[in-house]
Amino acid sequence: MTLVTDGRSGLLSALDRRLIDQTPYPELTGISRFVVEFVMFGIKEARACLFAGLFFVSIFVVPRTGVFGIPRYDVLLIIALAIQIWMVWTKLETMDELKAICLFHVVGFALEVFKTSGAIQSWSYPDFAYSKVLGVPLFSGFMYAAVGSYIIQAWRLLDVRIRHHPPYWMAIGVALAIYLNFFTHHYIGDYRWYLAALAIGLYARTTVTFRPFDRDRQMPMLLAFILIGFFIWVAENISTFFAIWHYPNQLGAWSTVHLGKWSSWTLLVMMTFTIVASLKHIRATIHIPK
């Protein structure tokens, strides 16, 4: 796999090469191999979370009162735009990948507008911002884009390959149904568990092959969805603790986000994965049985 190595992305490019091009170490066995692989996997995961990590650090450090008279939500938008521009400029993301990330923005923003509307009020953004559109601060789209960015970066760093992926038309159909259910369950009932059962059947044989160190490892695709959904749920708890947004039960005092949101995030990860899987260079690593 070839990485861009121009001077602008020197340090991270060198790190990526070191993480990807691992010399085999057959002499490592037992607990020593486990520890080394676990540490390398953690480093690659942290690197793949570059956008999300920088963005959430910003959430922690930007005071609620804003900076230099600029409201907090506007500051977060400026920071998110700067990170995104930097990642494209340094070739950490390609233009095709940026197009997919922009689609995450559109999908996420439409969902945010609906969920925060006066008729639904699933959650709210309490602070003032110049960059609010229809009650939603524009930085919110980057939270959805961060999930897509992570998957894209992890795909390269962990040399991800997919076996027994369902036909694309089926995966896209389920992804669309999942997205629509986020809207329609307010009117015609919540069918997430039916969709989850459908997804389980669809991805039951699908496996992820990845390389944390110098050997390939495998895990069920469904387990990957669940784990990513869990960590997003943890990040959501942190974000609501810092009052980035509120759920109705958090208006008086902060409380843990309902565990049921974990299932929602897991389904959203499936939808995000389907968008990422449509990228041409990623399709080449996905095996679909005839």
N, C-alpha and C positions, 0 to 999 in steps of 0.2 A: 504494500500500500504506500503510495507516494504522498508525502506531506509537503506543503509549500514552505520554503525555507528562506524567504526574503528577510532582509534585515529588520523589517518592522515587527516581525513576529518571532524574533530570534530565540528568546528565553523559553517561551511556551512551546515553540516549535521543537526546540531541543529536548524539552521535557517530554513532549508527545512521542518523539522518536525513541527516546529511552524507554518509555512505558510500553510502546507497541513492539519494538524490535528486541525481544527478550531472547538471550542465549539459553538453550536448554541446560538444565542443571539436574542430570539423572542421579547425582549423588545425594540430592536432598530427599529424605524419606521421613515418614512418621510425623511426629509433632513439629519438627523443624520445617518440613515442607508446608504443613498446615499453617504455621505462623507466617511464613514468608508469603504464601499465596493470599492469606487473609489480609495482610498489610498492603500488598500490592493491589488487591481488589479495592480496599478502602481508598487508596491513593487515586486510583483510576475513577472511582465513583465521585470522589471529591472534585477531581478535575472536570468530570462531565457535568457537575453541578456548578460550573463557573458562573454562568449567568444568574442562576437562581441564588447561589451563595452571595454574590456581590449585591444582588437586589435585596435580599433579606437582611444583610448586614446594614444596608441603607435604612431599612425599616426600623432597625434597632437604634441607630445613631441619630437619625433626623428627629429633632424634638417635635412634639405635637404643635407647638407654637410656630413652627416653620423656621426658616433661616433668612436673615436679612430682610424681614418683612414679606418674604415669599411663602405662601401657605404650604403646609407639609405635603399635601397631595401633588402640588405643582412641582415641588422640589423632587419628589420621587419620580415624577414623569421625566424631568430633565435628566436625572441620574440614569433611569432606565434607557432613555434614548441614547445617552452617551455610551453606555455599556454596549448596546446593540450596534451602534455605529462603529465602535472600536472593534468588536468581534468580526464584523464584515471587513473592515479596513485591514485588519491583521490576518485575514484569510482563515480565521478560526471557524467561520461559517461562509459557505458559498452563496452565490446569488440565488440558486435554486432552493437552497435551504432557507434563505431569507423569505422567499415567496411562501413557503410552507408555514413559516413562523407568522407571517402577516395574516395567513388564513386563520391561524389560531387566535390572533387578535380580533378578527371579525367575528368568529364563532363565539369567543368569550365575551366580547362587548355586547352582542345581541342578547346573550343569556343574562348578562348583568342588568341590562336595561329592563328586561322583562321581570327578573326576580326582585328588583328594587322598586318597581313601579307601585303607585298608590294602591292598585287593585290586588297586588300579590304581597309585597312587603316581606319577602323571605329574609332579607337582611338589609342593612342600610349603611351608608357612608356619612357619618355625622358631621364631618368638618367641612368648612368652606374651601372652595378651590376655584380658580379662574378656568381651569381645564375640565370642569365638570360639564358633561353633555347628557341631557335628559336624566340628571341626577347621579350620573356615574362618572367618577374621575377617570380620565383616559389612561392613567397608569395601570388600571386594573387589568387591561388586556395583556400586559406583560406577565401577569401571574399565570395566565394560561399558556402564553408563549414560552415561559420558563420550563414548563413540563415538556413541550416539544423540543426545546433546545437541549434539555438533558438527554432525551432519547437519541437525538441526532449525534450528540457528542459521545455518548456511551457506545453507540453502534460502532464508531470508528475505534475508540480507545480499547474496547473489549473484543474487537474483531467479531462482532455478533453475526451469527447466521441462524436462519430459521428453517426448520424442517417440518414438513407436513402442514404448511400454512393452508387454510381454506381458500377456495377460489375468491378472487378479489371482489366479484360481484356480490358474493354472500357476505364477506367482511364489511363491504361498504353498506349493504342493506341493513345489517345489524347496527353499524355505527350511526346511520341516519335515524334508525328507530330509537336508539339510546338518546340521541340528542333531542329528538322530538318529544320523548317522554318527559324530559326536564320541563317542557312547556305544558304539555297536555295533561299531566297528572293532576294539575290544579282544577281540571274540568271534567275529565272522564275516568279518573282513577289512576293509581300508580301501578304501572306494569313492570317495574324494574326487576322484580324477582323472576317474572316470566322471561324477560330479556336476558337476565343473568343465566337462567337455565338454558336458554337458546345458545348463549355465548359459550357455556360450558360444553355443550354438545359440539359446537362449531370448532372450538380450540382444544378439544379433549386430547387429540393426538399430536398437537403442535408442541414442539420443543425448541428451546433456545440453546444454541451452542455458543459459548463465549470463552475467552481466554484471560483469566485473571492474572496469570503469570506466564509460564512456558508450556502449559498443557491445556488442552480443551476440556471444558466442563459443560455439563448439561443441566437444565432444569425445565420443568413444565412452563409453557408460556402463561398459563393461567396463574401460576404462583408468582411469576414476575409482575403481572398486572396487580395482584393483591398486595404485594410488598410495596410497589411504587405508590399505590393508593394509600397505604398506611402512612408512609412518610409524608405524603401531601397533607393528610389529616393532621399529623403532628405539626407541620408548618402552619396549617390553618389555625390551630390552637394558639400557636405563638403569635400569629398576626392579630387575632382577636384580642389576645392579652394586651398587646400594644395599641389596641383601639383603632386599628386600621379600618376595620368595619365591625359591625355588631349584628348579632342575631337578636331577635326579640327577647329571648330569655337572658340576654347579657346586658340589657339596658341599665338595670339597677346595680348589678355587680357582675364581674366576670365569672363565668363558669365554663367547664369543659364543653367543647363542641360535641354534640350528640354523636355517639359511636356509629349511628346509622349513616352519617355523612361519609364514613369510610367506604361503604358500598357505592355511594354516588361517585366518589372520586375514582374508585376502581373502574367503574363503567366509563367514566370520562377518559381515563387512561387508555382503555380499549379504543375509544373513538380517536384519541390523539395518535395512537400507534398506527391506526389505519391511514391517517393522513401522511405520517412519516413514511410508511411502507410504500406509498405511491411515488416517492422520489426515485428517479431512474437509477442512480448509483446504489441505492439500497435494495431495489427490486432484484438486482443481480445476486444478492446474498440470500434471497428467499426461495425456498423450494416448495412448489405446489405440485402435489401428486397428480398424475394424469388421470 
